[in-house]
């Protein structure tokens, strides 16, 4: 099983940054910015990874990546703005 040490924290942050970058490329200009995706991915990955390590679950880095994807999905979905309301305000 994994143990919570500096190397594991490094890998959790690295996985979160990678997931944040991929999500930003996938979404383009929609959703939050690149910095928001990177920070959100790293934070989500560390939180989920630490919880999984604490619960002694097998493969906490995989769960951290999946949790980071889910966290960024929710973060980006709720940050979308309706373009129709901007056009209505301008008219």
Secondary structure, 3 states (H helix, E strand, C coil): CCCCCHHHHHHHHHHHHHHHHHHHHHHCCCCCCHHHHHHHHHHHHHHHHHHHHHCCCCCHHHHHHHHHHHHHHHHHHCCCCCHHHHHHHHC
